Amino acid sequence: MDTQMIRQTARAWLDAHAEEMIADLQAFTRIRSVSRADLAQPGAPFGPECREMLDFALNRAREMGFDTEDHDGYCGSAISGDRKDALGIVAHIDVVPEGEQWIYPPYGATRVGDFLIGRGTSDDKNAAVLGLYLMRMFRETGLPLKHGIRLLMGCSEETGMEDMEYYVKHYPQPAASLIPDSMFPANYAQKGSIKGMFGIDAGGQIAGFHGGEVFNMVPPSATALLKGVKPFAAGEGIEMCEENGMLRVRATGTAAHAARPEGGLSAIHRLATALLDAGVLSGQSEAAMRGVAALSGDIYGERAGIACEDADTGRSTMVCGMARTENGTLSLSVDCRLSIATDVERDSQTLQAYGRSLGFVPRDFSTTTPVYIPKDGPLIGAAQRAYFEVTGDPAEPFTSGGGTYSRLLKNAVTFGLTFPGKRPRPEGLPATHGAAHGPDEFAYIPDLLRAAEIYALALCLMDEAVSKEDA
C-alpha cells in the first residue's frame, strides 16, 4: 500500500475543502441538541432537539449525494458504497447542556482565527462532519476501498448510549469501526462503570437543593434554598441572598469530565461542605448534607470501599454530577469509572451498601463491563500506524476512563480526535475553559485537518486488515 500517496491525495482534497467543512461544523454546532428522553415523542426518543439535529445531519448527507437511513430516531446513517459490508465512522450528535460561565455564545459557533468555539465543536459534532467529508473525499478522489463507509450518528451518547444499544439490537453492525471521541493515538481499554441515584430525606430546613445537569460532569454550580437559616460567613465560591423569607446559597465550582474528575471542583461538594462548616443545619437536614458531602467528595471511591488501581487503566473514579429535591427527597446521582482490575458488580453492591450507611436509598443502578482490544491486534495496529505516519509520534496505545461506543460495537477502535500534549488555545481564554463538557469548548482547525488525514489513512489500513481477516 502506497501510504504516502494516500496521505498526499487526502490532504490536498481536505485543504481544498477546509472552509466548506468548517462552515458545516458551524451549522451543526448552532443546533442545541441535548438528549432528553423525558421529552420523547414518536420518532424522537430523545426529544425534539436531537430530532432536529438528526434531520439536519441526514439532510446534509443527502445534499452531498449519500444514501441515508433513519434508525427510528435513535441514530442515523449516511452510507457510501456497500452498506452491508461497511467500515464505520461512529459519532454522536447530542451534547451535554451548556452550563454556565461561557465567554462566547454556547451555540454561536464563533470563529476566532484558527479556533471554532461552541458546544459540540470537540465533543463530538466535529467527528460527524469529518465523517461526511471523508466519505466525499474517498468518492471524489477514487482512493480504493474494498468496503463501503457508514457514518453512524447517535443521539444519546451523553446520557447512556441507549441510541447504540437500540441500533445493535435492530441493525447489522459495521465490519470494523473508528470512534473519534477521545484522544490520539488508539485507545485499547476503557474502564467499567456504575451509574445510579441515591435518595435521602432532605429534612425540614432544606426547601430545595439543585446542582449539575448531567451524570458525567463534575458540577460547576449548585444552589440550596434554606428555611429558618440566617446569612453566615462563607468562603471562596459561595454567594447568598435572602429570598421570600428564606436563604438562597449558591456555590460555583469547575466543570470536568467524569472520567477525569481530578481536574474539576464539585460545586455540590463545595455547597454541602460550606453549610456543614457554618453549622446552620441540624437534625435530618444536617444528616442529609453530611451524606451529600461524603459521596460528592470521594472522587476515588476510597471511603465508599471501591478504590482500585491497575497498570492499564489507573484508578477508579466517582462523580456525583446532579442533585435535585422533589417532595422533600434529595436525590444525588453517581457515575463511577472502574479500573479493569476490579469486579464491577461487586463494587456496585459495595457502593450501594455505603450509601445506605449514610442514610440514602439507592435506585436505578446499572453497570457496564470494561472494554479491551488486544494491543497487538490488526485494528489497533492499523490505527497506530496511521497516527505515526502522519505525526511521527511513537506514542503507545492508551486506556481511558471515558466510555464510548466501543462498549457496544464489535471491532470498534476509539481513536482521536484530540491530540496529546498541550494544544493551542484562543487568546485570553481562562485555563479552566475550553475542554469538552466545559465552558467555551473549542476545536482547533489545523488539528481537525490533521486528524482527517490520519483517519483517511487509517480507513485504508483497516480496509486492508479486515479484508485479510475475511479472506
C-alpha positions as CSV (number, residue, x, y, z in Angstrom):
1,M,0.0,0.0,0.0
2,D,1.4,3.4,-1.0
3,T,0.6,5.3,2.2
4,Q,2.5,8.4,1.1
5,M,0.2,8.7,-2.0
6,I,-2.9,8.2,0.2
7,R,-1.8,10.9,2.6
8,Q,-0.9,13.4,-0.2
9,T,-4.2,12.8,-2.0
10,A,-6.3,13.1,1.1
11,R,-4.6,16.2,2.4
12,A,-4.8,18.0,-0.9
13,W,-8.5,17.3,-1.1
14,L,-9.1,18.2,2.6
15,D,-7.2,21.5,2.3
16,A,-9.2,22.4,-0.8
17,H,-12.5,21.8,1.1
18,A,-11.5,23.1,4.5
19,E,-13.6,26.2,4.6
20,E,-16.6,24.3,3.4
21,M,-16.1,21.7,6.1
22,I,-15.7,24.4,8.8
23,A,-19.0,26.1,7.7
24,D,-20.8,22.7,8.0
25,L,-19.3,22.3,11.5
26,Q,-20.6,25.7,12.4
27,A,-24.0,24.8,11.2
28,F,-24.1,21.6,13.2
29,T,-22.9,23.4,16.3
30,R,-25.6,26.1,16.1
31,I,-28.2,23.5,16.9
32,R,-28.7,22.8,20.6
33,S,-29.1,19.0,20.8
34,V,-29.2,18.0,24.4
35,S,-30.6,14.4,24.7
36,R,-33.9,14.4,26.7
37,A,-35.6,11.0,26.9
38,D,-38.2,12.7,29.2
39,L,-39.3,14.7,26.2
40,A,-39.7,11.7,23.9
41,Q,-42.1,11.9,21.1
42,P,-42.9,9.4,18.3
43,G,-39.8,9.2,16.1
44,A,-37.9,11.4,18.6
45,P,-37.0,9.1,21.5
46,F,-34.5,11.8,22.8
47,G,-36.7,14.8,22.4
48,P,-37.2,17.5,19.7
49,E,-33.7,19.0,19.8
50,C,-32.0,15.7,18.9
51,R,-34.7,15.1,16.3
52,E,-33.9,18.4,14.7
53,M,-30.2,17.7,14.8
54,L,-30.6,14.3,13.2
55,D,-32.8,15.6,10.5
56,F,-30.3,18.3,9.7
57,A,-27.4,15.9,9.6
58,L,-29.2,13.4,7.4
59,N,-30.4,16.1,5.0
60,R,-26.9,17.5,4.7
61,A,-25.7,13.9,3.8
62,R,-28.3,13.6,1.1
63,E,-27.3,17.0,-0.3
64,M,-23.8,15.5,-0.6
65,G,-25.2,12.6,-2.6
66,F,-25.2,9.9,0.0
67,D,-27.8,7.4,0.9
68,T,-29.3,7.8,4.4
69,E,-31.1,5.7,6.9
70,D,-33.1,6.9,9.9
71,H,-32.9,4.3,12.7
72,D,-36.2,5.2,14.3
73,G,-34.8,8.5,15.7
74,Y,-32.3,6.7,17.9
75,C,-29.5,7.4,15.4
76,G,-29.0,7.7,11.7
77,S,-26.6,6.7,9.0
78,A,-25.0,8.2,5.8
79,I,-23.7,5.4,3.5
80,S,-21.2,5.4,0.7
81,G,-20.7,2.1,-1.2
82,D,-21.6,-1.3,0.1
83,R,-23.9,-0.8,3.1
84,K,-23.9,-4.5,4.1
85,D,-20.1,-4.7,4.5
86,A,-19.0,-1.3,5.5
87,L,-16.4,0.3,7.7
88,G,-17.9,2.5,10.3
89,I,-17.2,6.0,11.4
90,V,-19.3,6.4,14.6
91,A,-20.0,9.8,16.1
92,H,-22.6,11.3,18.4
93,I,-24.5,14.5,17.6
94,D,-26.0,15.0,21.1
95,V,-24.2,17.3,23.5
96,V,-24.2,17.9,27.3
97,P,-26.0,21.0,28.5
98,E,-24.1,24.3,28.1
99,G,-23.8,25.1,31.8
100,E,-22.6,28.5,32.9
101,Q,-19.6,30.8,32.8
102,W,-19.3,30.9,29.0
103,I,-17.5,33.9,27.5
104,Y,-18.6,33.1,23.9
105,P,-22.2,32.1,23.0
106,P,-22.5,28.3,23.6
107,Y,-24.3,27.8,20.3
108,G,-22.8,30.7,18.3
109,A,-20.2,28.5,16.6
110,T,-17.8,31.5,16.9
111,R,-14.8,31.6,14.6
112,V,-11.8,33.2,16.3
113,G,-8.8,32.8,13.9
114,D,-8.0,29.1,13.7
115,F,-10.4,28.2,16.5
116,L,-14.1,27.4,16.5
117,I,-15.8,27.9,19.9
118,G,-19.1,26.3,20.9
119,R,-20.8,23.3,22.5
120,G,-20.1,20.2,20.4
121,T,-17.2,21.6,18.4
122,S,-14.9,19.0,20.0
123,D,-17.4,16.5,21.5
124,D,-18.5,15.2,19.1
125,K,-20.1,17.0,16.1
126,N,-16.6,17.6,14.7
127,A,-16.4,13.8,14.2
128,A,-19.8,13.7,12.3
129,V,-18.7,16.5,10.0
130,L,-15.3,14.9,9.4
131,G,-17.0,11.6,8.6
132,L,-19.1,13.3,5.9
133,Y,-16.1,14.9,4.3
134,L,-14.0,11.7,4.5
135,M,-16.8,9.9,2.6
136,R,-16.8,12.7,0.0
137,M,-13.0,12.6,-0.2
138,F,-12.9,8.8,-1.0
139,R,-15.7,9.2,-3.5
140,E,-14.2,12.1,-5.4
141,T,-10.6,11.1,-5.3
142,G,-11.1,7.5,-6.2
143,L,-8.8,6.2,-3.4
144,P,-9.6,2.5,-3.3
145,L,-11.6,0.8,-0.6
146,K,-12.9,-2.7,-0.7
147,H,-15.6,-1.9,1.9
148,G,-18.2,0.8,1.9
149,I,-18.3,3.5,4.6
150,R,-21.1,4.0,7.1
151,L,-21.2,7.2,9.1
152,L,-23.3,6.4,12.1
153,M,-24.6,9.3,14.2
154,G,-26.1,8.7,17.6
155,C,-28.4,10.9,19.7
156,S,-27.9,9.8,23.3
157,E,-24.2,9.0,23.8
158,E,-24.0,11.6,26.6
159,T,-27.0,10.1,28.5
160,G,-26.4,6.4,28.5
161,M,-25.9,5.2,24.9
162,E,-29.4,3.9,24.5
163,D,-29.1,5.0,20.9
164,M,-26.4,2.5,20.1
165,E,-28.0,-0.2,22.3
166,Y,-31.1,0.1,20.1
167,Y,-29.0,0.1,16.9
168,V,-27.1,-3.1,17.7
169,K,-30.3,-4.9,18.6
170,H,-32.1,-4.0,15.3
171,Y,-29.5,-3.4,12.6
172,P,-26.3,-5.0,11.3
173,Q,-23.0,-3.6,12.6
174,P,-20.1,-2.4,10.5
175,A,-17.3,-4.8,9.9
176,A,-15.0,-2.6,11.9
177,S,-15.3,1.0,13.1
178,L,-13.4,4.1,14.2
179,I,-14.9,6.0,17.1
180,P,-13.5,9.6,17.0
181,D,-14.5,10.6,20.5
182,S,-11.4,10.6,22.7
183,M,-7.7,11.3,22.1
184,F,-5.0,10.0,19.8
185,P,-3.4,7.5,19.4
186,A,-5.5,4.3,19.7
187,N,-7.5,3.5,22.8
188,Y,-7.3,-0.2,23.6
189,A,-9.1,-0.4,27.0
190,Q,-11.9,1.5,28.8
191,K,-13.0,1.2,32.4
192,G,-16.2,-0.4,33.5
193,S,-18.9,1.9,35.0
194,I,-21.6,2.2,37.7
195,K,-24.4,4.7,37.4
196,G,-27.3,5.2,39.8
197,M,-29.2,7.5,42.1
198,F,-29.2,7.9,45.9
199,G,-32.2,9.4,47.6
200,I,-32.4,10.8,51.2
201,D,-34.9,12.8,53.3
202,A,-33.9,16.4,53.0
203,G,-35.2,17.4,56.4
204,G,-37.2,20.5,57.3
205,Q,-34.6,23.1,56.7
206,I,-33.7,22.3,53.0
207,A,-36.5,23.6,50.8
208,G,-34.5,23.0,47.7
209,F,-31.1,21.7,46.6
210,H,-30.1,21.7,42.9
211,G,-26.7,21.1,41.3
212,G,-25.3,20.0,37.9
213,E,-27.2,18.9,34.8
214,V,-25.8,15.5,33.7
215,F,-24.3,12.4,35.3
216,N,-21.0,12.6,33.6
217,M,-19.7,16.0,34.6
218,V,-18.2,17.4,37.7
219,P,-20.9,20.0,38.5
220,P,-19.9,23.7,38.1
221,S,-22.8,25.2,40.1
222,A,-25.2,24.3,42.9
223,T,-27.8,26.1,44.9
224,A,-29.6,25.4,48.2
225,L,-32.8,27.1,49.4
226,L,-32.9,27.1,53.2
227,K,-35.7,27.7,55.7
228,G,-35.0,29.3,59.1
229,V,-31.4,30.0,58.3
230,K,-29.7,33.4,58.6
231,P,-26.8,34.6,56.3
232,F,-23.4,33.3,57.5
233,A,-19.8,34.0,56.8
234,A,-18.7,31.8,53.9
235,G,-15.5,31.1,52.0
236,E,-14.5,31.3,48.3
237,G,-17.1,30.3,45.7
238,I,-20.1,30.8,48.0
239,E,-22.7,33.6,47.5
240,M,-26.1,34.1,49.3
241,C,-29.1,36.3,49.4
242,E,-32.4,36.3,51.3
243,E,-35.4,35.4,49.2
244,N,-39.1,35.3,50.3
245,G,-38.1,34.7,53.9
246,M,-35.6,32.0,53.0
247,L,-31.9,32.0,52.4
248,R,-30.5,31.1,48.9
249,V,-26.9,29.9,48.9
250,R,-25.1,29.4,45.7
251,A,-21.7,27.6,45.1
252,T,-19.6,27.7,42.0
253,G,-17.0,25.1,41.0
254,T,-15.1,23.9,38.0
255,A,-16.6,21.6,35.4
256,A,-14.7,18.5,34.3
257,H,-15.5,15.2,32.6
258,A,-16.5,12.4,34.9
259,A,-13.6,10.3,33.6
260,R,-11.1,12.9,34.8
261,P,-12.6,14.4,37.9
262,E,-9.3,15.5,39.4
263,G,-9.3,18.4,37.0
264,G,-12.6,19.8,38.4
265,L,-14.1,21.1,41.6
266,S,-17.6,19.9,42.5
267,A,-20.0,22.8,43.4
268,I,-22.3,20.2,45.1
269,H,-19.4,19.2,47.4
270,R,-18.4,22.8,48.0
271,L,-22.0,23.8,48.9
272,A,-22.6,20.9,51.2
273,T,-19.3,21.5,53.0
274,A,-20.0,25.2,53.4
275,L,-23.4,24.5,55.0
276,L,-21.8,21.9,57.4
277,D,-18.9,24.2,58.3
278,A,-21.2,27.1,59.0
279,G,-23.2,24.9,61.5
280,V,-26.5,26.3,60.3
281,L,-28.2,22.9,59.8
282,S,-29.5,20.4,62.3
283,G,-31.3,17.1,62.6
284,Q,-32.2,15.4,59.3
285,S,-31.1,18.3,57.1
286,E,-27.6,18.2,58.6
287,A,-27.6,14.4,58.2
288,A,-28.5,14.8,54.5
289,M,-25.8,17.3,53.9
290,R,-23.2,15.0,55.6
291,G,-24.2,12.3,53.2
292,V,-24.0,14.5,50.2
293,A,-20.6,15.8,51.3
294,A,-19.3,12.3,51.9
295,L,-20.4,11.0,48.5
296,S,-19.6,14.0,46.4
297,G,-16.1,14.5,47.8
298,D,-14.9,10.9,47.4
299,I,-13.6,11.1,43.8
300,Y,-11.6,7.9,44.0
301,G,-14.2,5.9,46.0
302,E,-11.8,5.3,48.9
303,R,-14.4,5.9,51.7
304,A,-17.0,4.1,49.6
305,G,-14.9,1.0,49.5
306,I,-14.5,0.7,45.8
307,A,-11.0,2.2,45.3
308,C,-8.9,0.2,42.9
309,E,-5.9,0.8,40.5
310,D,-4.2,-1.2,37.8
311,A,-1.3,-0.6,35.4
312,D,-3.5,-0.3,32.3
313,T,-6.4,1.9,33.3
314,G,-5.3,3.5,36.6
315,R,-7.5,4.5,39.5
316,S,-11.3,4.1,39.8
317,T,-13.1,7.4,40.0
318,M,-16.5,8.6,41.3
319,V,-18.5,11.7,40.5
320,C,-21.8,13.0,41.8
321,G,-22.9,15.1,38.8
322,M,-26.5,16.0,39.7
323,A,-28.5,16.8,42.8
324,R,-32.3,17.5,42.9
325,T,-35.0,17.9,45.5
326,E,-38.6,16.8,45.0
327,N,-41.4,16.3,47.5
328,G,-38.9,16.5,50.4
329,T,-36.4,14.0,48.9
330,L,-32.9,15.0,47.9
331,S,-31.6,12.8,45.0
332,L,-27.9,12.6,44.1
333,S,-26.5,10.9,41.0
334,V,-23.3,8.8,41.0
335,D,-21.1,8.0,38.0
336,C,-18.2,5.7,38.7
337,R,-15.4,4.7,36.2
338,L,-13.8,1.5,37.4
339,S,-10.4,0.1,36.9
340,I,-10.4,-3.1,34.8
341,A,-8.8,-4.9,37.7
342,T,-11.9,-4.7,39.8
343,D,-15.3,-6.6,39.9
344,V,-17.9,-4.2,38.6
345,E,-21.0,-6.0,40.1
346,R,-19.2,-6.4,43.5
347,D,-18.3,-2.7,43.5
348,S,-21.9,-1.7,42.7
349,Q,-23.2,-3.7,45.7
350,T,-20.4,-2.2,47.9
351,L,-21.3,1.4,46.8
352,Q,-25.0,0.9,47.4
353,A,-24.3,-0.5,50.9
354,Y,-22.1,2.5,51.7
355,G,-24.9,4.8,50.6
356,R,-27.3,3.1,52.8
357,S,-24.9,3.5,55.8
358,L,-25.1,7.3,55.1
359,G,-28.9,7.2,55.1
360,F,-29.5,7.1,51.4
361,V,-31.8,4.7,49.5
362,P,-30.2,3.5,46.2
363,R,-32.2,3.2,43.0
364,D,-31.8,2.8,39.2
365,F,-28.3,1.4,39.5
366,S,-26.7,-0.1,36.3
367,T,-23.3,-1.2,35.3
368,T,-21.2,-1.7,32.1
369,T,-18.3,-4.0,31.6
370,P,-14.8,-2.8,30.6
371,V,-13.6,-2.7,27.0
372,Y,-10.4,-4.4,26.0
373,I,-8.9,-4.8,22.5
374,P,-5.6,-6.6,22.0
375,K,-2.8,-4.0,21.7
376,D,-1.0,-6.2,19.2
377,G,-4.1,-6.9,17.0
378,P,-4.6,-5.7,13.4
379,L,-7.2,-3.0,14.2
380,I,-5.1,-1.3,16.9
381,G,-2.1,-1.8,14.6
382,A,-3.8,-0.1,11.7
383,A,-4.8,2.9,13.8
384,Q,-1.3,3.2,15.4
385,R,0.4,3.0,12.0
386,A,-1.8,5.8,10.6
387,Y,-1.1,8.0,13.5
388,F,2.6,7.5,13.4
389,E,3.0,8.0,9.7
390,V,1.1,11.4,9.8
391,T,2.6,12.7,13.1
392,G,5.9,10.9,13.6
393,D,4.8,10.5,17.2
394,P,5.7,7.0,18.5
395,A,3.1,7.2,21.4
396,E,1.8,3.9,22.6
397,P,-1.9,3.0,22.6
398,F,-3.6,4.0,25.8
399,T,-6.5,3.3,28.1
400,S,-9.2,5.7,29.5
401,G,-12.0,6.1,32.0
402,G,-14.2,7.6,29.3
403,G,-17.0,5.5,27.9
404,T,-17.5,5.5,24.1
405,Y,-19.5,3.5,21.6
406,S,-16.7,0.9,21.7
407,R,-18.5,-0.6,24.6
408,L,-21.4,-1.7,22.3
409,L,-20.0,-2.2,18.8
410,K,-17.8,-5.0,17.7
411,N,-14.3,-4.3,16.3
412,A,-14.6,-0.7,17.3
413,V,-11.5,1.3,18.0
414,T,-11.7,4.6,19.8
415,F,-9.2,6.9,18.1
416,G,-8.9,10.7,18.4
417,L,-10.0,13.4,17.7
418,T,-7.9,15.3,20.3
419,F,-4.1,15.3,20.1
420,P,-2.0,14.6,23.2
421,G,0.1,17.3,24.8
422,K,-0.5,21.0,25.2
423,R,-2.7,22.3,22.4
424,P,-3.0,25.9,21.1
425,R,-5.7,27.9,22.8
426,P,-7.7,31.0,21.9
427,E,-6.0,34.1,23.3
428,G,-7.3,35.2,26.6
429,L,-9.4,32.1,27.3
430,P,-9.1,31.1,31.0
431,A,-7.3,27.9,31.8
432,T,-10.5,26.3,33.1
433,H,-12.3,26.9,29.8
434,G,-12.1,25.1,26.5
435,A,-12.4,21.4,27.3
436,A,-15.2,19.1,26.3
437,H,-18.1,19.4,28.7
438,G,-16.7,22.7,30.0
439,P,-17.5,26.4,29.1
440,D,-16.1,27.7,25.8
441,E,-15.4,24.2,24.4
442,F,-13.4,24.7,21.2
443,A,-11.9,23.0,18.2
444,Y,-8.5,23.9,16.7
445,I,-9.0,23.9,12.9
446,P,-5.5,22.8,11.9
447,D,-5.8,19.8,14.2
448,L,-9.1,18.9,12.5
449,L,-7.4,18.7,9.1
450,R,-4.5,16.7,10.5
451,A,-7.0,14.3,12.2
452,A,-8.9,13.9,8.9
453,E,-5.6,12.9,7.2
454,I,-5.0,10.3,9.9
455,Y,-8.5,8.9,9.5
456,A,-8.2,8.7,5.7
457,L,-5.0,6.5,6.1
458,A,-6.5,4.6,9.0
459,L,-9.5,3.6,7.0
460,C,-7.3,2.4,4.1
461,L,-5.2,0.3,6.5
462,M,-8.3,-1.0,8.3
463,D,-9.9,-1.9,5.0
464,E,-6.8,-4.0,4.2
465,A,-6.7,-5.6,7.6
466,V,-10.4,-6.5,7.6
467,S,-10.1,-7.9,4.0
468,K,-7.3,-10.2,5.1
469,E,-9.4,-11.5,8.1
470,D,-12.3,-12.1,5.7
471,A,-10.1,-14.0,3.2
